[in-house]
Amino acid sequence: MRSRYLCIFAVVVFAILVSNAQIPRMTSISPTTGPVGTQVQINGSGFGTSQGSSSVSFNGATATIVSWSNGQITATVPSAATNGPVTVVEGGLPSNANLSFTVPPPSVTSISPTSGVPGTQVTINGVGFQATQPAFGSVYFNGLVAAISSWSDTKIVATVPASVTTGPASVMVNGASSNQNIVFTAVNPVVTALTPSSGPVGTQVQINGVAFGATQGSSAVTFNGKTATINSWSSTQIVATVPSTATTGQLSVTVGGVASNTGIYFNVPHPQVTSISPTGGVPGTQITINGSGFQAAQGSSTIWFNNSVPTVNSWSDTQIRATIASGTTSGPVLVTVNSVASNQDVVLAMPNPVVNGLSPLSGPGGTQVQINGTGFGATQGSSTVTIGGYPPASVLNWSNTQIVATVVNYANTGSVTVTVGGVTSNSDNVFTVPAAQVTSISPTSGVVGTQVTITGTNFQSAKPTYGSLSFNNVTASNIISWTNTQIVATVPSGARSGPVTVTPNSMVSTLTSNENVVFAMPSPVVASFSPTSGPGGTPVQISGTGFGATQGSSTIAFNGVNAAVSNWSDTQISATVPSSATTGSVKVTEGGVSSNTNISFTVPAPQITSISPTSGLIGTQVTINGANFQATRPTSSSVAFNGSSATIVTWNNSQIVAAVPANATTGSVSVVVNGVNSNQDVQFTLPTLL
């Protein structure tokens, strides 16, 4: 309750104080118009005897106070003032705001000069500019803001901005713009003449005209779009150097972003080739190119010898030295500077190589051939020669008119060509590689492994990469020696009677020798053997011819199974029937050559004569008597009780002991030797269990 009474008391006291306070009231101001800085007398009441914290404002801009009393205030119009009400605030209470003060807008009366180019300093005369440039004070030339050099209430000095065009010069002060009837005329630069009007890069050119500006500043001169270096600059004359990248085209002077008149052209002459020395050559030759307009350094410029770019060794405005590149052909010399091409009537002649003779005209691989002609070049360098489509094994000598080369050992008959700088000679001179010729062999017959001497011609001096010797199309792998006229080799395994041929190059069938010299391979003949039948292990004597004095790698087989040999001569072989042999032919193979196969050896089938016991339980060991079981059990042999395979205890040619297998039933006992079945008429009985 007490706090409520206190709040009511405070409200009452505040109301009494407000009612006792006097609100300031303005009755008049004098003068009612004037520029910034004008002293204005404000008449009224309730202003207070002294200023204290009170204030006066002109349209919101606080004024400086000259004097203050309860009925009169003298204040100075502030620099930021604009048209609007004058207000007095005393003790936090504002006065009436129905008295207005007018700040006249700035007025431009004249400018000097009245025309010019960007960068010109112009004096603007008038009133209402204020003593110093206000925060929101600026000068415009046809809407473009100018840089201020000096500012007073009646005079401003400003610089004409870049890209200016003709239009009003105006002043704005605190948002109030001056009159727009004073016009500044923008003068565009005009080029009237060039001296000289043509010349290479680096030429100093005098440019005459008007409105260039007293100094260069940010202004520029371009030759067909390329900016030039300036040597001197005045309002009516510029001296500039033609830039290194300039080409023929328009010359332009740009002042303050405004370009000069069009139609003024400067001619940069095309590069000109006047002569070359020497006038021809092969790749690697250095050529001197004389002329003009090449520029002092190469930069991005290029030179061509017809279809290829040479290596540049030196470059100046009047002379270039360059080396002919590989693959260059005859054609014009072309220099390009800044994408501008020179004349193309000076021609570089590339000599075409010409082959006009060979010595000798034929020969095997390894032959030295002298190639005569012209235009080969003083040295080989990257030039090449081919004989029958192949590079030579070696080049022994090379001059402009003669080459000596060794025919590669796998060469073929074909054209001889010389290629110089990518240009290939005529191909009508043919070198003939003759086919190999076998004239004789010694001995003329023999077996595999026999050493044979083959005599003839054109075999080549050493065994060629793709060369070979064959006995009836079986290649001899053991070559003992090889020369152009003689080869020594051993008869290969698998050889048969037939022609002996030499092939110097397997890729060229026409070089293979004749096939009329024959080496005879004796064929072995089996006439008889004794005995003509028996089981494995039986000694057999085989009679016949052509077996060879010793066995060596020769073999004898019984129905395809090789037998062990105890004796071997050219007419008789003693061998043992192998344990795995079966009935079939007996064949002798000597030196890879097989004998006749029309005489057979019979291996008798196994024969069971009796068993003991003839009955018994599973697991009973049974002795099987008979013949032709073989002395030891062969790999593919077995015993069966009514078809069930038994475990073998012992085995010899006439007796086998085997255990009755677990799944055996009453039935025949059989023996299998090397896949051949015995008789099956001997029975073994297993008792019937109740």
Buried (B, 14 or more C-beta within 10 A) or exposed (E): EEEEEEEEEEEEEEEEEEEEEEEBBBEEBEEEBBBBBBBBBBBBBBBBEEBEEBBBBBBEBBBEBEEBEBEEBBBBBBBBBBBBBBBBBBBEBEBBBEBBBEBBBBBBEEBEEEBBBBBBBBBBBBBBBBEEBBEEBBBBBBEBEBEBEEBEBBEBBBBBBBEBEEBBBBBBBBEBBBBEEBBBEBBBBBBEEBEEEBBBBBBBBBBBBBBBBEEBEEBBBBBBEBBBEBEEBEBEBBBBBBBBBBBBBBBBBBBBEBBBBEEBBBEBBBBBBEEBEEEBBBBBBBBBBBBBBBBEEBEEBBBBBBEBEBEBEEBEBEEBBBBBBBEBBBBBBBBBBBEBEBBBEBBBEBBBBBBEEBEEEBBBBBBBBBBBBBBBBEEBBBBBBBBBEBEBBEBEEBEBEBBBBBBBBBBBBBBBBBBBBBBBBBEEBBBBBBBBBBEEBEEEBBBBBBEBBBBBBBBBBBBBEBBBBBBBEBBBEEBEEBEBBEBBBBBBEBBBBBBBBBBBBBEBEEBBBBBEBBBEBBBBBBEEBEEEBBBBBBEBBBBBBBBBEEBEEBBBBBBEBBBEBEEBEBEBBBBBBBBBBBBBBBBBBBBBBEBBBEBBBEBBBBBBEEBEEEBBEBEBBBBBBBBBBBEEBBEEBBBBBBEBBBEBEEBEBBEBBBBBBEEBEEBBBBBBBBEBEBBBEBBBEBEEEE
